[in-house]
């Protein structure tokens, strides 16, 4: 739990800003957002299909690199 005490002669805005910064640094907001919706793990079939797609993509990239047609810009756009 994050606790922020008001310093002497500190405005409420400054206190709030310091609190928000400490909350963000602790990663509380990102954790809360990630737990907002339940995301079920992929099924065995889905994992297998994803693995097969990855293998095919790697084969295609190796083939393009061998032919000299693979560029780093292509990889970023896909």
Secondary structure, 3 states (H helix, E strand, C coil): CCCCCCCCCCCHHHHHHHHHHHHHHHCHHHHHHHCCCCCCCCCHHHHHHHHHHHHHHHHHHHHHHHHCCCCHHHHHHC
